[in-house]
Amino acid sequence: MKYYIGMDLGGTDIKVSVISEDYKLMVKHVIPTSSHRPVEEIIADMADAGRKAARKAGLEESDISYVGVGVPGTVDSKTNEIVFANNLNWRNVDFISIFQRFWDIPVYLGNDADAAALAEVYAGAARGYDNAIVLTIGTGIGGGLIFDRKIFTGGGLGTEPGHIIIVKDGEHCTCGSRGCFEAYASLPGLFRETISVMKEHPDSLLYALCGRDFKNLSGRIIFDALKRDDPAAKIVLERYSDYIGTGIASLCNALRPQAVIIGGGISNAGDLLLDPIRKSVESLVFFTDNGKLPPILKAELGNDAGMIGAALFGMAG
């Protein structure tokens, strides 16, 4: 049996795991990032955490074939350099060379959304598919494209499906552009749309559940109102699912995936959200094989996807 270390580098925490060759997560070890520190200090802690995770799994360092690291930012697949990681304020970091000063082991590097996508294809909701789009919907929209069971990196800097344009001259996006998929389908986009509807329907249950205070709005409140058949919440769902459906249909028309996987906290709504998204996509996709849509499925691996996928970088990245 072969074993690998998978690391999910975040702005707050660094999650480290030992993954077996059959994609099973054996142990998990979490350390704080403390991102204000020098780069070398953080990377030294990551190497130390990897060794500790191996020992926690009852393994020797020599039992670990390699380390894979998912990074929240742009990684140049040709140079293996972290070009930019905005949450860490890292630019042009030669991560692998620094890491190997502290642990002399092969290291593979990639984007964290790509890692999550890879994990869902090999060990999650997209098992059995060679080509898939995996979208993680949260504060933004992360995404990974998997073709022939490998990460598609474009010209080397990865892809950003959250920044396709779905509304010309639309809402401002955090990237500086307007009308991006992310500007409408992220959680901030959902909340903006919900507040707009509540203003239109001040007597709605949705507004009442917020205590008539927009600051109390949460995803839970929106879906609680939906479950209670609130007409205003149904308007929100229709608009929001159409935005997500428009983005997914555009990606499907261009890329023809065999499956689309949706992750992130919003996916916990399950078919309450996924069914209207499927309906929207069906109305917009140009052509489907044998009249069938690619299945639109909920991601299965949750917060473990980044670690599992990072550990796959050396095999499939």
C-alpha positions as CSV (number, residue, x, y, z in Angstrom):
1,M,0.0,0.0,0.0
2,K,1.2,3.5,-0.9
3,Y,0.6,6.6,1.2
4,Y,0.5,10.3,0.4
5,I,0.2,13.5,2.4
6,G,-2.5,15.9,1.2
7,M,-2.4,19.5,2.5
8,D,-5.1,22.2,2.1
9,L,-3.5,25.6,2.7
10,G,-6.0,28.1,3.9
11,G,-5.9,31.7,5.1
12,T,-6.9,30.6,8.6
13,D,-6.0,26.9,8.9
14,I,-3.8,24.4,7.2
15,K,-5.4,20.9,7.0
16,V,-3.1,18.0,6.6
17,S,-4.0,14.4,6.0
18,V,-2.6,11.0,5.2
19,I,-4.3,9.4,2.2
20,S,-3.9,5.8,1.1
21,E,-3.6,4.8,-2.6
22,D,-7.3,3.8,-2.5
23,Y,-8.2,7.4,-1.7
24,K,-9.1,6.8,1.9
25,L,-8.4,9.6,4.4
26,M,-6.6,7.9,7.3
27,V,-5.8,10.8,9.7
28,K,-6.3,14.5,9.8
29,H,-4.1,17.1,11.5
30,V,-4.9,20.8,11.6
31,I,-2.6,23.8,12.4
32,P,-3.2,27.5,12.3
33,T,-1.9,29.4,9.3
34,S,-1.1,32.6,11.1
35,S,-0.7,34.2,7.7
36,H,1.0,37.4,9.0
37,R,4.2,35.4,9.5
38,P,7.1,35.0,7.0
39,V,6.5,32.6,4.2
40,E,9.4,30.4,5.2
41,E,8.1,30.0,8.7
42,I,4.6,28.9,7.5
43,I,6.1,26.4,5.1
44,A,8.4,25.0,7.7
45,D,5.3,24.4,9.9
46,M,3.6,22.6,7.0
47,A,6.5,20.3,6.6
48,D,6.5,19.5,10.3
49,A,2.7,19.0,10.3
50,G,3.1,16.5,7.4
51,R,5.6,14.4,9.4
52,K,3.4,14.5,12.5
53,A,0.4,13.4,10.4
54,A,2.5,10.4,9.1
55,R,3.4,9.4,12.7
56,K,-0.2,9.8,13.8
57,A,-1.2,7.3,11.1
58,G,1.5,4.9,12.4
59,L,3.8,5.4,9.4
60,E,7.4,6.3,9.0
61,E,8.4,9.3,6.9
62,S,9.9,6.8,4.4
63,D,6.4,5.3,3.9
64,I,5.1,8.6,2.4
65,S,5.5,8.6,-1.4
66,Y,5.0,12.4,-1.8
67,V,3.3,15.5,-0.5
68,G,0.5,17.3,-2.4
69,V,-0.5,20.9,-1.5
70,G,-3.7,22.8,-2.6
71,V,-3.2,26.5,-2.6
72,P,-5.9,29.2,-2.5
73,G,-4.6,31.1,-5.5
74,T,-2.9,30.9,-8.9
75,V,-0.3,28.3,-9.4
76,D,1.8,28.2,-12.6
77,S,1.7,24.5,-13.5
78,K,4.8,24.9,-15.7
79,T,7.1,26.5,-13.1
80,N,5.4,25.2,-10.0
81,E,5.4,28.7,-8.6
82,I,2.6,30.3,-6.5
83,V,2.0,33.3,-8.7
84,F,-0.5,35.0,-6.3
85,A,-2.5,33.9,-3.3
86,N,-4.5,36.9,-2.2
87,N,-5.7,35.5,1.2
88,L,-2.1,34.9,2.2
89,N,-0.6,38.0,0.4
90,W,1.9,35.7,-1.3
91,R,3.4,36.5,-4.7
92,N,5.9,34.5,-6.8
93,V,6.7,32.0,-4.1
94,D,8.9,29.1,-5.0
95,F,7.0,26.9,-2.6
96,I,8.5,23.5,-3.5
97,S,12.1,24.6,-3.1
98,I,11.4,26.1,0.3
99,F,9.4,23.1,1.5
100,Q,12.2,20.7,0.6
101,R,14.6,22.6,2.8
102,F,12.6,21.3,5.7
103,W,11.5,17.8,4.4
104,D,13.4,16.3,1.5
105,I,10.4,14.6,-0.3
106,P,8.7,15.0,-3.7
107,V,6.1,17.8,-3.6
108,Y,3.3,18.5,-6.0
109,L,1.4,21.8,-6.0
110,G,-1.9,23.0,-7.4
111,N,-4.9,25.2,-6.9
112,D,-7.2,24.2,-4.0
113,A,-10.4,24.3,-6.2
114,D,-8.7,22.0,-8.7
115,A,-7.8,19.7,-5.8
116,A,-11.4,19.5,-4.7
117,A,-12.5,18.8,-8.3
118,L,-10.0,16.0,-8.6
119,A,-11.1,14.4,-5.4
120,E,-14.8,14.4,-6.4
121,V,-13.9,12.6,-9.7
122,Y,-11.7,10.0,-8.0
123,A,-13.4,9.5,-4.7
124,G,-16.6,11.5,-4.6
125,A,-19.8,12.3,-6.5
126,A,-18.2,12.1,-9.9
127,R,-16.8,8.6,-9.6
128,G,-17.1,6.9,-12.9
129,Y,-16.9,10.0,-15.0
130,D,-13.7,11.0,-16.9
131,N,-14.8,14.6,-17.6
132,A,-16.5,16.8,-15.0
133,I,-17.0,20.4,-13.8
134,V,-16.9,20.9,-10.1
135,L,-18.1,24.2,-8.6
136,T,-17.8,25.3,-5.0
137,I,-20.3,28.0,-4.2
138,G,-19.6,30.2,-1.2
139,T,-18.3,33.7,-0.7
140,G,-17.0,33.3,-4.2
141,I,-17.2,30.6,-6.8
142,G,-14.3,28.2,-7.0
143,G,-14.1,25.7,-9.8
144,G,-12.1,22.9,-11.3
145,L,-12.3,21.3,-14.7
146,I,-11.4,17.7,-15.1
147,F,-10.8,16.2,-18.5
148,D,-9.6,12.6,-19.0
149,R,-9.4,12.4,-15.2
150,K,-6.7,15.2,-15.2
151,I,-6.9,18.8,-14.2
152,F,-7.3,21.2,-17.1
153,T,-5.0,24.2,-16.5
154,G,-5.5,26.1,-19.7
155,G,-2.2,27.8,-20.5
156,G,-0.7,26.9,-17.2
157,L,-2.4,29.2,-14.8
158,G,-5.6,27.3,-14.3
159,T,-9.2,28.3,-15.0
160,E,-11.7,30.6,-13.4
161,P,-15.3,29.4,-14.2
162,G,-16.7,31.8,-11.6
163,H,-15.6,34.7,-13.8
164,I,-17.4,33.9,-17.1
165,I,-19.8,36.8,-17.9
166,I,-23.5,36.0,-17.6
167,V,-24.9,39.5,-17.5
168,K,-23.3,42.2,-19.8
169,D,-22.5,45.3,-17.8
170,G,-24.1,43.7,-14.8
171,E,-23.3,43.8,-11.1
172,H,-19.7,44.6,-10.0
173,C,-17.6,41.6,-9.2
174,T,-14.7,41.5,-6.6
175,C,-12.4,40.8,-9.6
176,G,-13.0,44.3,-10.9
177,S,-15.2,43.2,-13.8
178,R,-19.0,43.3,-14.1
179,G,-21.6,40.7,-14.7
180,C,-19.5,37.7,-13.6
181,F,-21.1,34.4,-12.7
182,E,-19.7,34.8,-9.2
183,A,-21.3,38.2,-8.7
184,Y,-24.7,36.6,-9.1
185,A,-24.4,33.0,-7.9
186,S,-22.1,33.4,-4.9
187,L,-23.6,33.8,-1.4
188,P,-23.2,37.6,-1.5
189,G,-25.1,37.5,-4.8
190,L,-27.9,35.4,-3.2
191,F,-28.1,37.8,-0.2
192,R,-28.3,40.8,-2.5
193,E,-31.1,39.3,-4.5
194,T,-32.9,38.3,-1.3
195,I,-32.7,41.8,0.2
196,S,-34.1,43.2,-3.1
197,V,-37.1,40.8,-2.9
198,M,-37.7,41.5,0.8
199,K,-37.9,45.2,0.0
200,E,-40.5,44.3,-2.7
201,H,-42.4,42.1,-0.2
202,P,-42.1,43.7,3.3
203,D,-45.0,41.5,4.6
204,S,-43.3,38.2,3.6
205,L,-42.4,35.4,6.0
206,L,-38.9,35.8,4.7
207,Y,-38.7,39.3,6.0
208,A,-40.3,38.3,9.3
209,L,-37.8,35.5,9.9
210,C,-35.0,38.1,9.6
211,G,-36.6,40.1,12.4
212,R,-37.2,42.8,9.7
213,D,-33.4,43.4,9.8
214,F,-31.4,42.7,6.7
215,K,-28.3,42.2,8.9
216,N,-29.8,38.9,10.2
217,L,-30.1,37.4,6.8
218,S,-28.6,33.9,6.4
219,G,-28.9,31.0,4.0
220,R,-30.7,29.0,6.7
221,I,-33.4,31.7,6.9
222,I,-33.9,31.7,3.2
223,F,-34.3,27.9,3.0
224,D,-36.4,27.8,6.1
225,A,-38.8,30.2,4.4
226,L,-38.8,28.1,1.3
227,K,-39.7,25.0,3.2
228,R,-42.7,26.9,4.6
229,D,-43.8,27.9,1.1
230,D,-43.2,31.6,1.5
231,P,-44.0,33.2,-1.9
232,A,-41.1,35.8,-1.5
233,A,-38.6,33.0,-0.9
234,K,-39.9,31.2,-4.0
235,I,-39.1,34.3,-6.0
236,V,-35.6,34.4,-4.6
237,L,-35.1,30.7,-5.4
238,E,-36.3,31.2,-9.0
239,R,-34.0,34.1,-9.7
240,Y,-31.0,32.6,-7.9
241,S,-31.4,29.2,-9.5
242,D,-31.7,30.9,-12.9
243,Y,-28.4,32.7,-12.4
244,I,-26.6,29.4,-11.4
245,G,-28.3,27.6,-14.3
246,T,-27.2,30.3,-16.7
247,G,-23.5,29.9,-15.7
248,I,-23.6,26.1,-15.7
249,A,-25.4,26.0,-19.1
250,S,-22.7,28.3,-20.5
251,L,-20.0,26.0,-19.2
252,C,-21.8,22.9,-20.5
253,N,-22.3,24.4,-23.9
254,A,-18.6,25.2,-24.2
255,L,-17.0,22.2,-22.5
256,R,-19.5,19.3,-22.7
257,P,-18.9,17.7,-19.3
258,Q,-20.2,14.3,-18.4
259,A,-21.3,15.6,-14.9
260,V,-21.5,18.8,-13.0
261,I,-20.8,18.7,-9.2
262,I,-21.9,21.5,-6.9
263,G,-20.2,21.9,-3.5
264,G,-19.9,24.5,-0.8
265,G,-22.3,25.3,2.0
266,I,-25.1,26.1,-0.4
267,S,-25.2,22.5,-1.7
268,N,-26.6,21.4,1.7
269,A,-30.0,22.6,0.5
270,G,-30.0,19.5,-1.7
271,D,-32.7,19.0,-4.3
272,L,-34.6,22.0,-3.0
273,L,-31.9,24.0,-4.8
274,L,-30.6,21.5,-7.3
275,D,-33.9,20.7,-8.9
276,P,-34.7,24.3,-10.1
277,I,-31.0,24.6,-11.2
278,R,-31.5,21.4,-13.3
279,K,-34.7,22.9,-14.8
280,S,-32.9,26.1,-15.6
281,V,-29.9,24.3,-17.2
282,E,-32.2,22.1,-19.3
283,S,-33.9,25.2,-20.8
284,L,-30.5,26.7,-21.7
285,V,-28.2,23.9,-22.8
286,F,-27.8,24.0,-26.6
287,F,-27.6,20.2,-27.1
288,T,-27.5,17.2,-24.9
289,D,-26.3,13.7,-25.7
290,N,-29.4,11.5,-26.4
291,G,-31.5,14.2,-25.0
292,K,-30.1,13.8,-21.5
293,L,-28.5,16.5,-19.4
294,P,-25.2,15.9,-17.7
295,P,-26.2,15.0,-14.1
296,I,-26.0,17.9,-11.7
297,L,-25.0,16.4,-8.4
298,K,-24.2,17.5,-4.9
299,A,-20.5,17.1,-3.9
300,E,-19.9,14.3,-1.4
301,L,-16.5,15.0,0.2
302,G,-17.1,18.3,2.0
303,N,-14.2,19.9,3.7
304,D,-12.0,16.8,3.1
305,A,-12.1,17.3,-0.7
306,G,-9.1,19.7,-0.7
307,M,-6.8,17.3,1.2
308,I,-7.8,14.2,-0.7
309,G,-7.5,16.0,-4.1
310,A,-4.1,17.5,-3.2
311,A,-2.8,14.0,-2.4
312,L,-3.9,13.0,-5.9
313,F,-1.8,15.7,-7.6
314,G,1.1,13.4,-8.2
315,M,-1.1,10.7,-9.7
316,A,-3.5,12.7,-11.8
317,G,-2.7,16.4,-11.5
